């Protein structure tokens, strides 16, 4: 019987009996019966083979496959260990499989699903097989030299329903944060898997319930189908034109007084995977700190109701004053964004963010990373198009730049960005005094709207030909630098050094880089305050002391100096005894408000993952200038890592952090909240006790102007403020061809 006739017969049988008959299908994995559907750019190596009907797949964890005649040459890869997984069509189970494996050169080892290992030789093919199965997939691991194993006579038998049907649903929590007045908040995602080999099913409705601290916080509920697996993004007002909307409306829902909702529509679902999102509108009158959540209780499929057994995944969404996705995986074509840095302009009009753009890899320097800049003029609700400010030929050099930090100069309004780069292709653990990682700054003179090209200060500070020729590498703590009250800029720095600049007797130490001239020149201040730690942060106490916090394995060290690091008051590895601990991850450590500025309290805070793993980014407050901290309060309960923060002119705090979502990579998330929320109501700015920011004294000389994205390699002469000179100025620092010079 032909397949079409068989399917027609099965359809009639299903209609008569109320259930579809099972069908057995046999697949052969080779070039004749399928093709590679995921390859490297040149198409020479592949990671996915797909059957001719697009239903059965063989996947490797990397591009480890190529053709050898009609069969697959499977490699162990550079890691000398690769996993291969065969997955059945949706709604089908693998009954049996069999294949021949033969080493193309050196012997390999092949292990199936944790079973006994088999040695694969080049002298004779080894038969690998199993039957009596009922699994959706099986895997095997090839280990050994990367010389190849030939897979031939590869036959897989599957059994399942041939006619389209709802096979599997998976409900997952979407966002765990939202903001007052946010619309189309992607709160819940249901992945609907339609099994079978032909036909469609019709989704006609979804029911569920909204759970909230106050149901009046929710104005509307809708259902969308996403066009991809990424987090749903709907921008009806077109406020962030540079980001692609990825949802189509299924239907608006009816929300009852008890929180139950019904969404009725009609959509044909083809065989495969579909992403259904439940989205909420949050009221402008919503209360900061309240929570909202949604569950799914049932679907209407082809006029029949199907209950959802697991429609209430863990977590809820906290309502903040402001919440937004600054960058999401696949924005501007890049899968991976990391390393947040944020500050507020001196006039308070703008938030400025720098972020690593890692394109389609997620490796640290020296791998080629870029730094992108954005700004927000509505307290972080929307963000500008990301612009690359480091990592190209015109922006510092066509090699890796990253790990940025930011300082706002309150004396002239400049925004100073600080970053590490790898001009010699060396990273932190491979740099040498002759080929070091470089330390650079970039400057914006207009509050983050435009940026000069990066300037290399390495020779002023460390490596061969510098005051510290035995330093091999280093980088400043990402996130926030410091401006002292006397105007001095401070960038905390961790290094690798040895007595002779070699890999002998290497130590890892913390220092401060300081600038007395607004970032034009820098110098090393003092001696190391810690050892065996990295990513330091620093704050200035009210008496002028500098206090540091440096991440280490599972906890943070801290120390205090009264003389810019010449001497330190505590042992190099003194630990915080309270606050956030448990994970070696970069976070913020800074003042929220000070009595010196007229505030009623001295409040310092720290942020970071309050968990042994990278999750649960939290904030902890201190009223004794960072000596001890109160119980941390959760900002993001799910997977989350680096965080940076800035105090806004209204006394609220903005935190910019990395959050694991439902799609690969981090979403770079921003939330803004009040001191009342962070302190559980213990402290709050009011009309009687208003917030007083650190004072800023901005002076702009007549005739000063900004140059957008200076190309400093055109032989022209510029001063460090971006003004073009006809000739080199006398007795002054100037920039020509990307290099700082002194006449």
C-alpha positions in Angstrom: 0.0 0.0 0.0 1.4 3.4 -0.9 2.0 5.9 2.0 -0.6 8.4 0.8 -3.3 5.6 0.6 -2.1 4.3 4.0 -2.5 7.7 5.6 -5.9 8.1 4.1 -6.9 4.7 5.4 -5.4 5.5 8.9 -7.3 8.8 8.9 -10.6 7.1 8.2 -9.8 4.5 10.8 -9.0 7.2 13.4 -12.3 8.9 12.7 -14.2 5.7 13.1 -12.4 4.5 16.2 -11.6 7.8 17.9 -7.9 7.0 17.9 -5.3 6.9 15.2 -3.5 3.6 14.4 0.2 3.4 15.0 2.6 3.5 12.0 6.1 2.1 11.7 8.6 4.0 9.6 12.2 3.1 8.8 14.9 5.7 8.1 18.4 5.3 6.7 21.0 7.8 7.7 23.2 8.6 4.7 23.6 11.0 1.9 21.0 9.4 -0.3 18.2 9.7 2.3 18.9 13.1 3.9 21.2 16.0 4.0 23.3 18.2 6.3 21.2 21.1 7.5 23.6 22.9 9.8 27.2 23.5 8.7 30.1 25.8 9.0 30.3 28.9 6.7 32.0 26.9 4.0 29.7 23.9 4.2 32.6 21.5 4.7 31.7 20.4 8.2 28.3 19.8 9.7 26.5 19.4 13.0 23.1 18.2 11.9 21.9 15.6 9.4 18.1 15.7 8.6 16.0 13.0 6.9 14.5 13.8 3.5 11.1 14.4 5.1 12.6 16.7 7.7 11.5 14.5 10.6 14.5 12.4 11.9 17.8 14.1 12.9 21.3 13.1 13.8 23.1 15.9 15.7 26.6 16.4 16.9 27.6 18.9 19.6 29.8 20.7 17.1 30.5 20.7 13.3 32.1 17.2 13.5 30.5 15.5 10.5 31.5 15.3 6.8 30.6 13.0 3.9 32.7 10.0 3.0 31.0 8.7 -0.1 27.4 8.0 0.7 28.1 7.7 4.5 29.0 9.9 7.4 32.5 10.5 8.7 32.0 11.3 12.4 34.8 13.0 14.2 35.7 13.4 17.9 36.6 17.1 17.3 39.3 19.1 18.8 38.1 18.1 22.3 38.7 14.5 21.3 35.2 13.7 22.5 31.9 14.3 20.7 28.3 13.4 21.4 25.9 12.3 18.6 22.1 12.2 19.2 19.4 10.6 17.0 16.0 12.1 17.6 12.7 10.6 16.4 9.9 12.7 14.7 7.5 14.4 17.0 5.0 12.0 18.4 7.1 8.9 17.4 9.4 6.7 19.4 12.5 4.8 18.4 11.9 1.1 18.4 15.3 0.0 17.1 18.5 1.0 15.5 21.6 -0.6 13.9 24.7 0.8 12.3 28.3 -0.2 11.4 31.2 1.8 12.9 34.8 1.6 11.5 37.8 3.8 12.4 39.3 5.6 9.5 42.7 5.6 11.1 43.5 5.4 14.8 41.3 3.4 17.0 38.2 5.1 18.5 36.0 4.4 21.5 32.2 4.5 21.0 29.8 4.5 24.0 26.0 4.3 23.5 23.7 6.0 26.1 26.1 5.4 29.0 26.5 1.7 28.2 29.6 -0.3 27.9 32.4 1.2 25.7 33.3 -0.5 22.4 36.7 -0.1 20.7 36.2 0.8 17.0 39.2 -0.3 14.9 40.3 0.3 11.4 40.6 -3.3 10.5 36.9 -4.3 10.7 33.6 -2.6 11.2 31.8 -3.0 14.5 28.0 -3.5 14.6 26.2 -1.3 17.1 22.5 -2.1 17.6 19.5 -2.2 20.0 15.8 -3.1 19.7 12.8 -3.3 21.9 13.1 0.4 22.7 10.5 3.1 23.3 12.6 6.3 23.4 12.3 9.6 21.7 16.1 9.8 21.2 19.4 8.0 21.8 23.0 9.2 21.9 26.5 7.8 21.5 29.8 9.3 22.3 33.0 9.0 20.1 36.3 9.5 21.9 39.9 9.3 20.7 42.1 11.1 18.2 40.2 13.3 15.7 40.7 11.0 12.8 37.2 9.9 12.1 34.7 7.0 12.4 32.7 5.9 9.4 29.0 5.3 10.1 27.4 3.0 7.5 24.3 0.8 7.2 22.7 3.2 9.7 19.0 2.2 10.0 16.5 3.6 12.6 13.0 2.3 13.0 10.3 4.5 14.7 6.7 4.0 15.6 3.9 6.6 16.2 0.8 8.4 15.1 1.1 9.4 11.4 -1.7 12.0 11.5 -1.0 15.5 13.0 -1.8 15.7 16.7 -0.8 17.6 19.8 2.0 15.4 21.0 3.8 17.3 23.8 3.4 20.6 25.7 6.0 22.3 27.8 5.1 25.3 29.9 8.0 27.6 31.1 8.2 30.8 33.1 8.9 33.7 30.8 9.9 37.0 32.5 10.6 37.1 36.2 10.7 40.9 36.2 8.5 43.6 34.7 7.8 47.3 35.1 4.9 49.6 36.0 3.0 50.4 32.7 4.8 47.7 30.7 2.7 46.2 27.9 2.8 42.7 26.3 4.9 41.3 29.1 6.0 37.8 28.0 5.1 36.0 31.3 4.6 32.4 30.2 5.6 30.3 27.2 4.0 27.0 26.1 6.0 25.0 23.5 3.4 23.0 21.5 4.8 20.1 19.7 2.6 18.7 16.9 3.5 15.1 16.1 2.7 13.0 13.1 3.8 13.1 9.4 1.0 14.9 7.7 -2.0 17.2 8.3 -2.6 20.1 10.8 -4.4 20.6 14.1 -6.4 23.7 15.0 -5.9 25.6 18.2 -9.1 27.4 19.1 -8.5 28.5 22.6 -6.4 28.7 25.8 -7.6 29.0 29.4 -5.8 29.8 32.6 -5.5 32.0 35.6 -3.7 35.2 36.5 -2.1 35.1 40.0 -1.1 38.5 41.3 -0.6 40.4 44.6 -3.4 42.7 43.3 -5.4 41.7 40.2 -5.9 45.4 39.4 -2.2 45.5 38.5 -3.0 43.5 35.3 -4.9 45.4 32.6 -5.1 42.9 29.8 -4.0 39.3 28.8 -3.2 38.2 25.2 -1.8 35.2 23.5 0.9 35.4 20.8 2.7 33.0 18.6 6.4 33.7 18.3 8.1 33.4 15.0 11.2 32.0 16.6 12.4 30.5 19.9 13.6 33.8 21.3 11.9 35.7 24.1 8.7 37.4 22.8 9.1 41.1 22.0 6.2 43.3 21.0 6.7 47.0 20.5 3.4 48.4 19.3 4.6 52.0 19.8 7.7 51.4 17.8 9.9 52.9 20.4 12.9 50.6 19.7 12.8 50.4 15.9 16.2 48.7 15.8 14.9 45.5 17.5 12.7 43.0 15.5 9.2 42.2 16.8 8.8 38.4 16.7 5.2 37.8 17.6 1.8 37.5 15.9 -1.4 38.0 17.9 -3.5 34.8 18.4 -6.2 36.6 20.3 -7.1 39.1 23.1 -8.3 37.4 26.3 -11.2 37.9 28.6 -10.1 38.4 32.2 -12.6 37.6 34.9 -12.7 39.2 38.4 -11.2 36.0 40.0 -8.2 36.1 37.6 -9.3 33.3 35.3 -8.9 34.1 31.6 -10.2 32.7 28.3 -8.5 33.4 25.0 -10.4 32.3 21.9 -9.0 32.3 18.4 -8.2 30.0 15.5 -4.8 28.9 14.3 -3.8 25.9 12.2 -0.6 24.3 13.6 1.5 22.3 11.3 3.7 19.3 12.3 6.7 20.6 14.4 7.2 23.1 17.2 5.2 26.2 18.0 5.8 28.8 20.7 2.7 30.2 22.3 3.2 33.1 24.7 0.8 34.5 27.4 1.4 38.2 27.7 0.2 40.8 30.2 -0.3 44.5 30.3 0.8 46.0 33.6 -1.3 49.0 34.9 0.3 52.4 35.4 -1.2 52.3 38.9 0.6 49.0 39.8 2.5 48.9 43.0 6.3 48.5 43.1 7.2 45.2 44.6 3.9 43.4 43.8 4.1 40.2 41.8 2.2 38.9 38.8 2.1 35.4 37.3 0.0 33.3 34.9 -0.9 29.6 34.6 -2.3 27.6 31.7 -5.0 25.1 32.5 -6.2 23.9 29.1 -6.1 24.2 25.3 -8.9 23.7 22.8 -7.6 21.5 20.0 -9.9 20.6 17.1 -13.0 21.5 19.3 -11.8 19.2 22.1 -10.4 20.5 25.4 -7.0 19.2 26.5 -5.9 19.8 30.1 -2.5 21.2 30.8 -1.0 19.1 33.7 2.0 21.3 34.3 0.9 24.8 33.5 2.4 26.6 36.5 6.2 26.6 36.4 8.3 28.0 39.2 8.8 31.8 39.8 6.7 34.9 39.4 7.4 38.3 38.0 8.2 41.2 40.4 7.0 44.6 39.4 9.7 47.3 39.4 9.5 51.0 38.7 11.1 50.3 35.4 12.1 47.1 33.6 13.5 46.5 30.1 15.6 44.3 27.9 18.6 46.4 27.0 20.0 43.7 24.7 18.6 40.3 23.8 20.2 37.3 22.1 20.1 37.8 18.3 19.7 41.6 18.6 21.5 43.0 15.5 22.4 39.4 14.6 24.6 38.7 17.7 23.8 35.7 19.8 25.9 36.6 22.8 26.0 39.8 24.9 27.8 40.0 28.2 29.5 42.2 30.8 27.2 45.1 31.8 28.4 48.6 32.6 26.1 51.6 33.3 26.2 55.1 34.6 24.1 58.3 34.7 25.1 61.5 32.9 26.2 64.4 35.1 23.1 66.4 34.2 20.8 63.4 35.1 19.2 63.3 31.6 20.5 60.1 30.4 21.5 56.5 31.4 24.5 55.2 29.5 25.4 51.5 29.0 28.4 49.7 27.6 28.2 46.0 26.9 30.4 43.2 25.3 29.1 42.2 21.9 30.5 38.7 21.4 28.7 38.0 18.1 28.3 34.2 17.7 30.8 33.0 20.3 30.8 33.3 24.0 34.5 33.4 24.8 36.4 35.9 26.9 39.3 37.9 25.5 41.5 37.5 23.6 38.7 36.1 21.3 37.4 39.0 19.2 34.8 40.9 21.2 33.3 44.3 20.6 32.0 47.0 22.9 28.6 48.6 22.1 27.2 51.7 23.6 23.5 52.6 24.2 21.6 55.3 26.1 18.1 55.8 27.6 16.3 59.0 28.1 13.2 57.6 29.9 14.8 56.1 33.0 15.7 52.8 31.2 12.3 51.8 29.8 13.6 52.0 26.2 17.2 52.0 24.8 18.9 53.4 21.7 20.3 51.4 18.8 23.6 49.7 20.0 26.6 51.4 18.3 30.0 49.7 18.2 32.5 51.9 20.0 35.5 49.5 20.3 36.8 46.5 18.3 36.9 47.8 14.7 39.7 49.4 12.7 38.2 52.8 13.3 37.3 52.1 17.0 40.6 51.1 18.7 41.7 48.3 16.4 40.3 45.2 14.7 40.8 42.9 17.6 39.1 42.0 20.9 37.9 44.7 23.3 35.8 44.2 26.4 35.2 44.1 30.2 34.1 47.8 30.2 33.5 50.0 33.2 32.2 53.6 33.3 32.8 56.8 35.3 30.9 60.0 35.1 33.1 63.0 35.6 31.1 65.4 37.7 33.5 68.3 37.0 33.0 68.5 33.2 30.3 66.0 32.3 32.6 63.6 30.4 31.7 59.9 30.4 34.8 57.8 30.6 34.7 54.2 29.5 37.5 51.9 30.5 38.2 48.6 28.9 40.7 45.8 28.2 41.9 44.8 24.7 44.0 42.1 23.1 46.2 43.7 20.3 48.6 40.9 20.4 46.1 38.1 20.6 47.0 37.4 24.3 44.6 37.0 27.2 44.9 37.5 30.9 46.7 34.2 31.4 48.9 34.3 28.2 50.0 37.9 28.1 53.6 38.9 28.6 55.3 42.2 29.2 56.3 42.3 25.5 52.8 41.3 24.3 50.4 42.4 27.0 46.7 42.9 27.2 46.1 46.6 26.7 44.3 49.1 29.0 42.3 51.7 27.1 39.8 54.5 27.7 37.1 56.0 25.5 35.4 59.3 26.2 32.0 60.9 25.5 31.7 64.7 25.8 28.0 64.8 25.2 26.5 62.5 27.8 26.9 59.2 25.9 25.5 60.3 22.6 28.8 60.0 20.7 32.2 58.6 21.5 35.8 59.2 20.7 38.0 56.3 19.6 39.7 54.3 22.3 43.1 55.6 23.6 45.8 53.1 24.8 47.3 54.0 28.1 49.2 50.7 28.7 52.7 52.2 28.4 51.9 54.7 31.2 51.0 51.9 33.6 52.5 48.5 33.0 54.3 46.0 30.7 57.6 46.5 28.9 58.8 50.1 28.8 56.5 51.2 31.6 56.9 52.0 35.3 56.0 48.4 36.0 57.8 46.3 33.4 57.3 43.0 35.3 53.5 43.1 35.0 52.3 40.7 32.4 48.5 41.3 32.2 45.5 42.7 33.9 42.1 44.3 33.6 39.9 46.7 35.5 36.8 45.5 37.3 33.8 45.9 34.9 30.7 47.9 35.7 31.5 51.1 37.6 34.7 53.0 38.4 34.9 55.8 40.9 35.3 59.5 41.0 36.5 60.7 44.4 35.1 63.9 45.9 38.3 65.7 45.0 37.7 64.8 41.3 40.3 62.0 41.1 39.2 59.1 38.8 39.9 55.7 40.2 39.8 52.4 38.2 40.5 49.3 40.3 42.8 46.8 38.5 43.8 43.2 39.0 47.1 42.0 37.5 49.5 39.1 37.0 53.1 39.9 37.9 56.3 38.2 38.6 59.7 39.4 39.9 61.3 39.2 36.4 58.2 39.4 34.2 58.2 35.7 33.3 55.9 32.9 34.2 57.9 32.1 37.4 56.5 33.0 40.8 53.5 34.7 39.3 51.1 36.4 41.7 47.7 38.0 41.1 47.2 41.3 42.8 44.9 44.3 43.1 45.9 48.0 42.5 44.2 51.2 41.6 44.8 53.3 38.4 44.2 56.9 39.1 43.9 60.1 37.1 44.1 63.7 38.3 43.3 65.3 34.9 40.0 63.9 34.0 41.3 60.7 32.4 44.0 62.3 30.1 46.8 60.5 31.9 46.8 57.7 34.5 49.2 56.3 37.1 49.4 53.3 39.4 48.6 54.1 43.0 49.9 52.3 46.0 50.4 48.6 46.6 48.3 45.5 46.4 45.4 45.3 48.8 44.5 41.7 48.0 46.0 38.6 46.4 44.5 35.6 44.6 41.3 37.5 43.6 40.0 39.5 40.6 37.4 42.0 39.4 37.8 44.5 42.1 35.3 47.3 42.9 36.0 50.4 45.0 34.1 53.1 46.9 35.1 56.2 48.9 34.0 56.5 52.5 32.9 59.7 54.0 36.3 60.2 55.7 38.1 59.8 52.4 39.2 56.2 52.9 38.9 53.9 49.9 37.3 50.5 50.5 37.6 47.6 48.0 35.6 44.5 47.3 37.3 41.8 45.2 35.7 38.6 44.0 37.2 35.3 45.0 36.0 31.7 44.9 32.7 31.6 46.7 33.1 34.9 48.6 34.5 38.5 48.4 37.5 40.0 50.0 37.5 43.5 51.2 40.1 46.0 52.5 40.5 49.7 53.4 43.2 52.3 52.8 43.6 55.9 54.0 46.4 56.8 51.6 45.3 55.6 48.2 46.7 52.2 48.7 50.1 52.8 50.0 49.1 51.0 53.2 46.1 48.8 54.0 44.3 48.3 57.2 43.3 44.7 56.9 44.9 41.4 55.9 45.0 40.9 52.1 42.4 38.1 52.2 39.8 39.5 54.7 36.3 38.3 53.9 32.9 39.9 54.2 31.0 38.2 57.0 27.6 39.3 55.9 25.8 40.2 52.7 26.1 38.5 49.3 28.4 35.4 49.2 28.6 32.0 47.6 29.7 32.7 44.1 32.8 34.1 42.3 30.9 36.6 40.1 31.3 40.3 39.4 28.9 42.6 41.1 28.6 46.2 42.2 29.8 47.9 45.4 29.0 51.6 45.8 27.2 54.3 47.7 23.5 54.8 47.3 23.4 58.0 49.4 25.7 59.8 51.9 25.1 62.2 54.8 27.8 64.4 53.3 25.4 65.3 50.6 22.5 66.1 53.0 20.9 62.7 53.1 19.5 61.2 56.3 21.6 58.0 56.0 24.8 56.6 54.8 23.8 53.6 52.6 26.2 51.4 50.7 25.1 48.4 48.7 26.4 45.4 46.9 24.9 43.3 44.1 25.6 39.9 42.8 24.4 36.3 42.7 23.4 35.3 46.3 23.8 31.6 45.5 26.6 29.0 45.1 25.9 29.1 41.3 25.3 32.0 39.0 21.7 32.7 39.9 19.6 34.9 42.2 21.2 38.3 41.6 20.4 40.2 44.7 21.1 43.5 46.5 22.2 43.9 50.1 22.4 47.2 52.0 24.8 48.6 54.6 24.4 51.5 56.9 28.0 51.4 58.2 29.8 52.2 54.9 30.1 48.6 53.8 31.5 47.0 57.0 28.4 44.7 57.4 25.4 44.2 55.2 21.7 43.3 55.8 20.0 40.2 54.4 20.1 40.3 50.6 16.9 40.9 48.6 16.3 39.1 45.3 16.2 41.0 42.1 16.3 38.1 39.7 15.6 34.6 41.1 16.6 32.6 38.0 20.1 32.1 36.4 21.9 35.5 36.5 25.4 36.6 36.7 27.3 40.0 36.3 25.6 43.1 37.5 26.3 46.9 37.5 24.4 49.8 39.0 23.9 53.5 39.0 22.0 56.0 41.2 19.5 58.2 39.3 18.7 61.8 40.1 15.4 60.9 41.8 17.1 58.7 44.3 16.1 55.4 42.7 18.7 52.8 41.7 19.2 51.2 38.3 20.7 47.7 38.1 21.9 46.3 34.8 22.6 42.6 34.8 22.9 39.3 32.9 19.9 37.0 33.0 19.4 33.5 31.6 16.2 33.3 29.6 14.6 30.6 27.5 16.9 31.2 24.6 20.7 30.7 24.5 22.9 33.4 25.9 22.1 36.1 28.3 19.4 38.8 28.1 20.9 42.0 29.3 18.2 43.2 31.7 17.7 46.6 33.4 15.5 47.3 36.5 14.9 50.4 38.5 13.7 50.4 42.0 13.4 52.6 45.1 15.2 52.5 48.4 11.9 51.7 50.0 11.7 48.4 48.1 15.4 47.5 48.6 15.1 48.1 52.4 11.7 46.4 52.8 10.2 49.8 53.8 12.8 50.7 56.4 14.3 53.6 54.5 12.5 55.9 52.1 13.1 59.3 50.5 10.1 61.6 51.1 9.3 65.3 50.7 10.5 65.7 54.3 13.6 63.6 53.7 14.4 64.1 50.0 17.3 62.5 48.1 20.4 64.6 47.6 22.8 63.3 44.9 26.6 63.9 44.9 27.0 67.4 43.6 28.2 68.0 40.0 29.9 71.2 38.9 29.8 71.2 35.1 31.6 73.9 33.2 31.7 74.0 29.4 34.3 76.3 27.8 33.0 78.6 25.0 33.6 77.1 21.6 34.0 73.6 22.8 32.4 71.0 20.5 32.2 67.3 20.1 33.5 65.1 17.3 31.4 62.0 16.7 33.3 58.7 16.5 36.7 60.3 15.8 38.8 58.4 13.2 42.1 59.2 14.9 44.1 57.5 12.1 43.8 60.3 9.5 47.1 62.1 10.5 45.0 65.0 11.8 45.8 66.4 15.3 43.2 66.5 18.1 43.2 67.5 21.7 41.8 65.0 24.1 38.4 66.8 24.1 38.0 66.1 20.4 38.9 69.6 19.1 40.9 69.6 15.9 44.1 71.6 15.8 45.9 72.9 12.7 49.3 72.2 14.3 50.5 70.3 17.3 49.9 72.4 20.5 52.9 73.4 22.6 53.5 71.8 25.9 50.3 69.8 25.7 49.1 66.3 25.2 47.6 65.7 21.8 46.4 62.7 19.7 47.6 61.9 16.2 47.1 58.6 14.3 45.5 57.0 17.4 48.5 57.7 19.7 48.8 60.0 22.6 51.8 62.4 22.3 53.3 65.2 24.4 55.0 68.2 22.8 
